[in-house]
Amino acid sequence: MARVSAVSVEDHISRVRGLLQPMVDRPAESVSVADALGRVALVDVASPVDLPLFRNSQMDGYAVRSAEVAAVPVTLRVVGTVAAGDAHTDLVEPGTVLKIMTGAPVPEGADAIVPVENTIADGDHVTIDTSREPGEYIREQGSDVRAGMLLVRAGQVLEPRHIAVLAAVGLSHIDVRSRPRVAVITTGAELVDAGTELRPGQIYDSNGITLAAHLAANGADVVAVLRSSDEPETFRRVLSEAVAAAELVITSGGVSKGDFEVVKDVLAPMGGVFGSVRMQPGGPQGTAVVDGVPVLNFPGNPVSTVVSFVVFARDIVREAAGLEPLPTRPVPLKTAIDSIPGKRQFLRGAVQDGHVSLIAGPGSHLVAAMAWADVLVDVGADITSLDAGTDVPVVTL
């Protein structure tokens, strides 16, 4: 059984990064533009075509020679209709107009569109009461996008507006960063699904849903959310299912010093490394590799699970997905705080009016406090107290 003594947060981050680096180095993939929302473009994408693709009408109306409507009112003969999608070849000869629909190609000879609101139709003639300048209500080819124009930069997180322009220029696929495939396993005989009637000693399983939400919010593809009892055989079966589906498995619970630490009991004999990190919450940690798949083992208290993910896994998951790390920044304390010596504290806080205030206490079970927090306040292991107004590093949640 491989064990380690208490290590620093930095040492454990380094260990996790070493295990997960192959996930960052994976090749990109090509996905349908229709499925590319939220993905990260791998390379710059340029337009293969002009947009509009051809000269077309901005309005429903009449395609005219502008010189013939300079003096109004004027009545002209309607010699046909051009609909969107038509490959119309008729000319607009002197003394004539063509009725035209929005988006239809502007016929040769016409250099303006008169909107239908400025006309009175009478059989095969139309009276125009408003003059138009050359080019009015005509969308010229390439007036929006020129072939070769940059549409999306490498590293761009694709939003609906990017999907729209990629589709408009006819691109069906785009090269994007691969999303890390992650499976989550929660452990504990006491866990049941939300909505289930609780029996004595049972609690709702929030960690599976919580980890899945954090992973998805940070670019991961959550391929499975599983649960195991404290029975080793059950955990082995669930772990096998997770490893087969994912390139990273994250477990919650079963890593401390109790009698039913199923994760540690199963993985330590397989070479897993378990021990304590000098931090609070989230001290008990473990890592393992099963069938070539890295497994990160977080403690099961809800806040410890979230803090562990944010501190040890979030940045590298985001990097694997092509996302920038979320910032750590200095913010002054609103009130003085005390801290436990020897352990790096990650306290829940909320930033308001340029200062950060602590939310509740340091307990790893205080889920509601985490819900109200928008940062973790990072207090060094050698610090016992900080005065109000002191800048402290805060980690964005």
LUMSE-999771 format. One record per residue (C-alpha): residue number from 1; x negated, y negated, z. Coordinates in steps of 0.1 Angstrom, whole numbers. Last residue first. Layout:
<rs>
- NUM | X | Y | Z;
...
</rs>
This chain:
<rs>
- 397 | 158 | -301 | -81;
- 396 | 131 | -327 | -85;
- 395 | 100 | -322 | -63;
- 394 | 93 | -350 | -39;
- 393 | 58 | -362 | -29;
- 392 | 59 | -384 | 2;
- 391 | 53 | -421 | 4;
- 390 | 54 | -434 | 40;
- 389 | 81 | -460 | 46;
- 388 | 93 | -443 | 78;
- 387 | 64 | -427 | 95;
- 386 | 51 | -392 | 89;
- 385 | 45 | -364 | 114;
- 384 | 27 | -331 | 118;
- 383 | 8 | -330 | 85;
- 382 | -19 | -303 | 79;
- 381 | 4 | -280 | 60;
- 380 | 14 | -307 | 36;
- 379 | 50 | -320 | 34;
- 378 | 68 | -316 | 0;
- 377 | 103 | -331 | 1;
- 376 | 125 | -311 | -21;
- 375 | 148 | -331 | -43;
- 374 | 185 | -335 | -52;
- 373 | 200 | -324 | -19;
- 372 | 237 | -321 | -12;
- 371 | 240 | -285 | -24;
- 370 | 208 | -276 | -6;
- 369 | 224 | -289 | 27;
- 368 | 254 | -267 | 21;
- 367 | 232 | -236 | 18;
- 366 | 216 | -240 | 52;
- 365 | 203 | -204 | 57;
- 364 | 166 | -212 | 53;
- 363 | 167 | -236 | 82;
- 362 | 146 | -268 | 77;
- 361 | 173 | -292 | 90;
- 360 | 201 | -313 | 75;
- 359 | 194 | -334 | 44;
- 358 | 163 | -355 | 47;
- 357 | 163 | -390 | 34;
- 356 | 143 | -403 | 4;
- 355 | 140 | -440 | -5;
- 354 | 145 | -460 | -37;
- 353 | 181 | -468 | -31;
- 352 | 190 | -432 | -28;
- 351 | 169 | -400 | -30;
- 350 | 183 | -369 | -13;
- 349 | 162 | -344 | 6;
- 348 | 157 | -308 | 14;
- 347 | 125 | -300 | 31;
- 346 | 97 | -280 | 15;
- 345 | 72 | -276 | 44;
- 344 | 36 | -265 | 40;
- 343 | 28 | -245 | 71;
- 342 | 0 | -250 | 96;
- 341 | 16 | -277 | 116;
- 340 | 54 | -279 | 118;
- 339 | 66 | -312 | 106;
- 338 | 81 | -344 | 121;
- 337 | 99 | -371 | 102;
- 336 | 102 | -409 | 102;
- 335 | 131 | -424 | 84;
- 334 | 138 | -437 | 48;
- 333 | 107 | -419 | 35;
- 332 | 90 | -435 | 5;
- 331 | 91 | -417 | -28;
- 330 | 61 | -402 | -47;
- 329 | 68 | -381 | -78;
- 328 | 70 | -345 | -89;
- 327 | 84 | -342 | -123;
- 326 | 102 | -313 | -140;
- 325 | 79 | -294 | -162;
- 324 | 85 | -299 | -200;
- 323 | 104 | -273 | -218;
- 322 | 91 | -248 | -244;
- 321 | 109 | -218 | -231;
- 320 | 77 | -202 | -217;
- 319 | 68 | -236 | -202;
- 318 | 102 | -238 | -185;
- 317 | 97 | -203 | -170;
- 316 | 62 | -214 | -160;
- 315 | 75 | -245 | -142;
- 314 | 104 | -227 | -124;
- 313 | 86 | -197 | -110;
- 312 | 66 | -205 | -79;
- 311 | 79 | -237 | -63;
- 310 | 114 | -238 | -77;
- 309 | 121 | -201 | -76;
- 308 | 108 | -198 | -40;
- 307 | 128 | -228 | -29;
- 306 | 159 | -212 | -43;
- 305 | 153 | -178 | -27;
- 304 | 143 | -195 | 6;
- 303 | 176 | -215 | 6;
- 302 | 197 | -184 | 2;
- 301 | 178 | -162 | 27;
- 300 | 167 | -131 | 6;
- 299 | 130 | -136 | 4;
- 298 | 116 | -136 | -32;
- 297 | 99 | -107 | -51;
- 296 | 86 | -115 | -85;
- 295 | 84 | -85 | -109;
- 294 | 61 | -86 | -139;
- 293 | 69 | -60 | -167;
- 292 | 42 | -37 | -178;
- 291 | 61 | -5 | -167;
- 290 | 65 | -21 | -133;
- 289 | 42 | -50 | -122;
- 288 | 44 | -63 | -87;
- 287 | 46 | -95 | -67;
- 286 | 57 | -103 | -32;
- 285 | 66 | -132 | -10;
- 284 | 76 | -138 | 27;
- 283 | 71 | -175 | 35;
- 282 | 101 | -189 | 16;
- 281 | 111 | -218 | 39;
- 280 | 86 | -229 | 50;
- 279 | 51 | -224 | 36;
- 278 | 19 | -206 | 43;
- 277 | 26 | -177 | 20;
- 276 | 31 | -143 | 36;
- 275 | 25 | -108 | 24;
- 274 | 33 | -83 | -3;
- 273 | 13 | -71 | -33;
- 272 | 29 | -43 | -54;
- 271 | 7 | -15 | -64;
- 270 | 33 | 13 | -68;
- 269 | 32 | 21 | -30;
- 268 | 41 | -16 | -24;
- 267 | 71 | -15 | -48;
- 266 | 95 | 9 | -31;
- 265 | 91 | -1 | 5;
- 264 | 86 | -38 | -4;
- 263 | 119 | -39 | -23;
- 262 | 137 | -18 | 2;
- 261 | 129 | -38 | 33;
- 260 | 152 | -19 | 56;
- 259 | 134 | -18 | 89;
- 258 | 124 | -55 | 90;
- 257 | 91 | -71 | 81;
- 256 | 100 | -92 | 50;
- 255 | 104 | -83 | 14;
- 254 | 139 | -68 | 10;
- 253 | 156 | -99 | -3;
- 252 | 159 | -114 | -38;
- 251 | 144 | -98 | -68;
- 250 | 132 | -115 | -100;
- 249 | 124 | -94 | -131;
- 248 | 105 | -107 | -161;
- 247 | 102 | -93 | -196;
- 246 | 138 | -80 | -194;
- 245 | 161 | -51 | -204;
- 244 | 141 | -20 | -196;
- 243 | 128 | -36 | -164;
- 242 | 163 | -44 | -152;
- 241 | 176 | -9 | -157;
- 240 | 145 | 7 | -140;
- 239 | 149 | -18 | -111;
- 238 | 186 | -7 | -107;
- 237 | 176 | 30 | -106;
- 236 | 146 | 24 | -82;
- 235 | 169 | 3 | -60;
- 234 | 194 | 30 | -57;
- 233 | 168 | 56 | -49;
- 232 | 153 | 33 | -22;
- 231 | 186 | 28 | -4;
- 230 | 190 | -8 | 8;
- 229 | 218 | -14 | -17;
- 228 | 211 | -28 | -51;
- 227 | 226 | -56 | -71;
- 226 | 222 | -67 | -107;
- 225 | 223 | -98 | -128;
- 224 | 212 | -90 | -163;
- 223 | 199 | -106 | -195;
- 222 | 194 | -141 | -182;
- 221 | 179 | -160 | -212;
- 220 | 157 | -186 | -196;
- 219 | 156 | -223 | -205;
- 218 | 155 | -240 | -171;
- 217 | 192 | -243 | -165;
- 216 | 196 | -206 | -174;
- 215 | 171 | -196 | -147;
- 214 | 186 | -218 | -121;
- 213 | 221 | -205 | -128;
- 212 | 209 | -169 | -128;
- 211 | 192 | -175 | -95;
- 210 | 223 | -189 | -79;
- 209 | 246 | -162 | -93;
- 208 | 224 | -135 | -79;
- 207 | 217 | -154 | -46;
- 206 | 254 | -160 | -38;
- 205 | 263 | -124 | -28;
- 204 | 291 | -129 | -3;
- 203 | 286 | -116 | 32;
- 202 | 295 | -84 | 50;
- 201 | 290 | -76 | 87;
- 200 | 327 | -70 | 94;
- 199 | 346 | -64 | 61;
- 198 | 350 | -92 | 36;
- 197 | 379 | -93 | 11;
- 196 | 363 | -96 | -23;
- 195 | 366 | -129 | -42;
- 194 | 329 | -134 | -43;
- 193 | 312 | -101 | -48;
- 192 | 297 | -81 | -19;
- 191 | 264 | -81 | -1;
- 190 | 259 | -64 | 33;
- 189 | 240 | -34 | 19;
- 188 | 213 | -57 | 7;
- 187 | 194 | -65 | -25;
- 186 | 198 | -90 | -53;
- 185 | 183 | -82 | -87;
- 184 | 178 | -107 | -114;
- 183 | 168 | -100 | -150;
- 182 | 149 | -125 | -172;
- 181 | 143 | -127 | -209;
- 180 | 121 | -157 | -216;
- 179 | 135 | -178 | -244;
- 178 | 115 | -178 | -276;
- 177 | 104 | -212 | -288;
- 176 | 122 | -222 | -320;
- 175 | 119 | -218 | -357;
- 174 | 150 | -230 | -375;
- 173 | 177 | -213 | -396;
- 172 | 205 | -223 | -419;
- 171 | 192 | -256 | -432;
- 170 | 216 | -272 | -456;
- 169 | 209 | -309 | -451;
- 168 | 241 | -313 | -431;
- 167 | 234 | -283 | -409;
- 166 | 201 | -298 | -397;
- 165 | 218 | -331 | -392;
- 164 | 246 | -317 | -371;
- 163 | 224 | -294 | -350;
- 162 | 202 | -324 | -341;
- 161 | 233 | -344 | -329;
- 160 | 245 | -313 | -309;
- 159 | 212 | -312 | -289;
- 158 | 180 | -294 | -298;
- 157 | 153 | -298 | -272;
- 156 | 125 | -314 | -292;
- 155 | 91 | -298 | -288;
- 154 | 82 | -301 | -324;
- 153 | 100 | -331 | -339;
- 152 | 133 | -330 | -356;
- 151 | 145 | -348 | -387;
- 150 | 113 | -360 | -404;
- 149 | 120 | -372 | -440;
- 148 | 108 | -350 | -468;
- 147 | 139 | -355 | -489;
- 146 | 153 | -389 | -480;
- 145 | 181 | -392 | -454;
- 144 | 209 | -417 | -450;
- 143 | 208 | -437 | -483;
- 142 | 195 | -407 | -501;
- 141 | 221 | -408 | -528;
- 140 | 241 | -440 | -526;
- 139 | 273 | -442 | -505;
- 138 | 297 | -465 | -524;
- 137 | 322 | -486 | -506;
- 136 | 308 | -518 | -522;
- 135 | 279 | -511 | -545;
- 134 | 286 | -540 | -570;
- 133 | 308 | -566 | -553;
- 132 | 346 | -561 | -550;
- 131 | 376 | -583 | -558;
- 130 | 409 | -578 | -539;
- 129 | 443 | -577 | -555;
- 128 | 440 | -546 | -577;
- 127 | 471 | -536 | -598;
- 126 | 472 | -500 | -608;
- 125 | 484 | -484 | -640;
- 124 | 494 | -448 | -649;
- 123 | 527 | -450 | -629;
- 122 | 527 | -482 | -608;
- 121 | 500 | -483 | -580;
- 120 | 495 | -514 | -559;
- 119 | 460 | -518 | -546;
- 118 | 440 | -532 | -518;
- 117 | 449 | -505 | -493;
- 116 | 437 | -479 | -519;
- 115 | 402 | -490 | -513;
- 114 | 384 | -505 | -543;
- 113 | 352 | -486 | -550;
- 112 | 323 | -502 | -568;
- 111 | 297 | -495 | -596;
- 110 | 317 | -474 | -620;
- 109 | 303 | -465 | -654;
- 108 | 294 | -430 | -645;
- 107 | 317 | -414 | -620;
- 106 | 312 | -417 | -582;
- 105 | 311 | -382 | -568;
- 104 | 340 | -375 | -543;
- 103 | 334 | -380 | -506;
- 102 | 365 | -400 | -500;
- 101 | 389 | -395 | -529;
- 100 | 389 | -413 | -563;
- 99 | 414 | -427 | -588;
- 98 | 396 | -435 | -619;
- 97 | 397 | -469 | -635;
- 96 | 402 | -483 | -670;
- 95 | 398 | -516 | -689;
- 94 | 362 | -509 | -699;
- 93 | 354 | -472 | -697;
- 92 | 349 | -454 | -664;
- 91 | 333 | -423 | -677;
- 90 | 346 | -387 | -672;
- 89 | 320 | -361 | -660;
- 88 | 336 | -350 | -627;
- 87 | 319 | -322 | -609;
- 86 | 347 | -322 | -584;
- 85 | 341 | -312 | -547;
- 84 | 358 | -342 | -533;
- 83 | 385 | -352 | -558;
- 82 | 382 | -374 | -589;
- 81 | 415 | -385 | -605;
- 80 | 423 | -396 | -640;
- 79 | 428 | -424 | -666;
- 78 | 443 | -451 | -644;
- 77 | 448 | -482 | -666;
- 76 | 440 | -516 | -651;
- 75 | 460 | -545 | -637;
- 74 | 442 | -576 | -623;
- 73 | 449 | -598 | -593;
- 72 | 422 | -609 | -592;
- 71 | 392 | -623 | -609;
- 70 | 360 | -603 | -601;
- 69 | 379 | -570 | -607;
- 68 | 365 | -563 | -642;
- 67 | 329 | -572 | -632;
- 66 | 331 | -546 | -604;
- 65 | 336 | -518 | -629;
- 64 | 360 | -496 | -609;
- 63 | 363 | -463 | -590;
- 62 | 397 | -464 | -573;
- 61 | 407 | -457 | -537;
- 60 | 401 | -432 | -509;
- 59 | 370 | -445 | -492;
- 58 | 332 | -440 | -489;
- 57 | 329 | -427 | -525;
- 56 | 299 | -407 | -535;
- 55 | 264 | -409 | -550;
- 54 | 248 | -375 | -546;
- 53 | 232 | -354 | -519;
- 52 | 240 | -380 | -493;
- 51 | 215 | -371 | -479;
- 50 | 185 | -363 | -499;
- 49 | 171 | -327 | -497;
- 48 | 146 | -305 | -480;
- 47 | 147 | -325 | -448;
- 46 | 117 | -322 | -425;
- 45 | 114 | -301 | -394;
- 44 | 84 | -306 | -370;
- 43 | 74 | -273 | -354;
- 42 | 86 | -251 | -325;
- 41 | 119 | -267 | -319;
- 40 | 132 | -260 | -284;
- 39 | 166 | -243 | -279;
- 38 | 195 | -261 | -263;
- 37 | 218 | -256 | -293;
- 36 | 201 | -233 | -318;
- 35 | 229 | -208 | -324;
- 34 | 246 | -225 | -354;
- 33 | 211 | -234 | -366;
- 32 | 205 | -196 | -368;
- 31 | 174 | -185 | -350;
- 30 | 138 | -180 | -360;
- 29 | 115 | -168 | -332;
- 28 | 83 | -180 | -316;
- 27 | 55 | -157 | -306;
- 26 | 49 | -149 | -269;
- 25 | 21 | -168 | -251;
- 24 | 43 | -181 | -222;
- 23 | 55 | -146 | -213;
- 22 | 19 | -133 | -214;
- 21 | 11 | -160 | -187;
- 20 | 36 | -145 | -162;
- 19 | 12 | -124 | -141;
- 18 | -15 | -150 | -140;
- 17 | 10 | -177 | -133;
- 16 | 23 | -158 | -103;
- 15 | -12 | -154 | -89;
- 14 | -20 | -191 | -94;
- 13 | 13 | -201 | -77;
- 12 | 4 | -177 | -48;
- 11 | -30 | -194 | -44;
- 10 | -15 | -229 | -46;
- 9 | 11 | -221 | -19;
- 8 | -17 | -209 | 4;
- 7 | -22 | -173 | 15;
- 6 | -12 | -154 | 45;
- 5 | -28 | -120 | 46;
- 4 | -25 | -96 | 17;
- 3 | -11 | -61 | 13;
- 2 | -15 | -33 | -11;
- 1 | 0 | 0 | 0;
</rs>
